[in-house]
Amino acid sequence: MRIPKSPLGLFAASLMVLAGTTLAQSVPNTEVQVTKLETAYVDSPKITAGGYNKKSTGRPSPWLEVEVTFDRAALPKAPKYSDDLTFNYYILLKNEDATEDKKPTLLTGSVTHVHVPQEKALHSAMYVSPRVLAKLFDGKVPVNAAQAIVDAGVTISGKEGLLAIATAKGSVKGDKGWWDNPQYTQTSGLLLNKSETPFAPLEWDYFEAIKPKAGN
């Protein structure tokens, strides 16, 4: 698409770009750009192995997946493969009816990706297990991710600091997202990166490599 040079043309072009997405973001550094933030239920994968005959009954349990699609630009002084990039995830659940204080639960967690190339359409993800969903919704898990989540957000940081911040549908002001609000109590330890789930061996080349946690 040819971008007009006039102020009116630039404004119209901006509307065309924004019309197809509800992604809200601020980009302090142009090296990393979040292009998509999606939430979905994904069933536990069926993995078979010889000599192991245990089987679950009924349909697979749904996991909550939050996936970030991002680009890493080829800036003149940036290395072709990055040092550590840390993704901090924020997921606000619609579970206020299931909590004692009648406030929604804000889940937080982080994953560090290594050797990220200068390419487009790269991927990162975090997960909430079926058992945790059942616990947080008091056994009444919504039928889909849209009904389970108020909003989801992510920040991406490197050794030089914050590189990108985005939310699925909320607001971003500078380097602050909606989760920087005292009304929400952040709950850590319940989000899992891909290597901590049954999805670990699947689609190895689709997601960026994860840095092992200390002690692993």
Order of alpha helices (4+ residues) and beta strands (2+ residues): alpha-beta-beta-beta-beta-beta-beta-alpha-alpha-beta-beta-beta-beta-beta-beta
